[in-house]
Amino acid sequence: MKVGDNIREIRETEKNYKRSFMADKLKISTRAYANIENNITDISLRRLEEIAHIFNCSPTYILTFKEAKQEFYNHFHNNGNSGI
C-alpha cells in the first residue's frame, strides 16, 4: 500500500482539488506536495492528520482507501447490486 497513491486518488476523484491547493493549505511547495503523492517523501503522522483534515476525513480512511474501494467493487461485482 502506498499512502501517496491513496492521497492522490482521493484528491482527484473525491475532492477535485489541485495539487497547488493542497500545497497551499499545508504551507509547503507544490513540488514537496507532489513528492508526498509520488511516494518519494515519507509522510509523518502529523502530515497525514493535516491532509485528512483538509479532506474532511480520518487518517484511517486515507490509509485504507484502496482496500475499502476494492472490497466495495468485489461485493457488487460478485453479488450484483440487487437493485441497490
C-alpha positions in Angstrom: 0.0 0.0 0.0 1.3 3.4 -1.0 -0.2 6.2 1.1 0.7 8.8 -1.6 -1.4 6.9 -4.2 -4.4 6.9 -1.9 -4.0 10.7 -1.2 -3.8 11.4 -4.9 -6.8 9.3 -5.8 -8.9 10.9 -3.0 -7.8 14.4 -4.1 -8.6 13.8 -7.7 -11.7 11.7 -7.6 -13.5 12.7 -4.4 -12.4 16.3 -3.8 -11.3 17.6 -7.2 -8.6 19.6 -5.6 -5.5 20.8 -7.4 -2.0 19.9 -6.1 -1.3 23.7 -5.7 -4.4 24.0 -3.4 -3.2 21.2 -1.2 0.3 22.6 -1.1 -1.0 26.0 -0.1 -3.2 24.6 2.7 -0.2 22.6 4.0 2.1 25.6 3.6 4.6 23.6 1.5 5.7 23.9 -2.1 3.8 22.2 -4.8 6.9 20.1 -5.5 7.1 19.0 -1.9 3.4 18.0 -2.0 3.9 16.2 -5.3 6.7 14.2 -3.6 4.2 13.0 -1.0 1.7 11.8 -3.7 4.5 10.2 -5.7 5.7 8.3 -2.6 9.1 10.0 -2.7 8.7 11.7 0.7 7.8 9.6 3.7 4.7 11.0 5.3 4.6 11.7 9.1 1.5 11.0 11.2 1.2 14.7 11.7 1.2 15.4 8.0 -1.3 12.6 7.4 -3.6 14.2 10.0 -3.3 17.6 8.3 -4.2 16.1 4.9 -7.1 14.2 6.5 -8.3 17.5 8.0 -8.3 19.1 4.6 -10.1 16.2 3.1 -12.6 16.2 6.0 -12.0 12.5 6.7 -10.0 10.4 9.1 -6.4 9.3 8.6 -7.6 5.7 8.7 -9.8 6.5 5.7 -6.8 7.6 3.7 -4.7 4.6 4.8 -7.4 2.1 3.9 -8.8 3.8 0.9 -7.8 1.3 -1.8 -8.7 -1.7 0.3 -12.2 -0.3 1.1 -12.7 0.6 -2.6 -11.6 -2.9 -3.7 -14.0 -4.6 -1.2 -16.9 -2.4 -2.4 -16.1 -3.3 -6.0 -15.8 -7.0 -5.2 -19.1 -7.0 -3.3 -21.1 -5.6 -6.2 -19.1 -7.4 -8.9 -19.5 -10.8 -7.2 -23.0 -10.3 -5.7 -24.6 -7.9 -8.1 -26.2 -4.7 -6.9 -29.7 -6.4 -6.3 -31.5 -3.2 -7.3 -29.5 -1.0 -4.8 
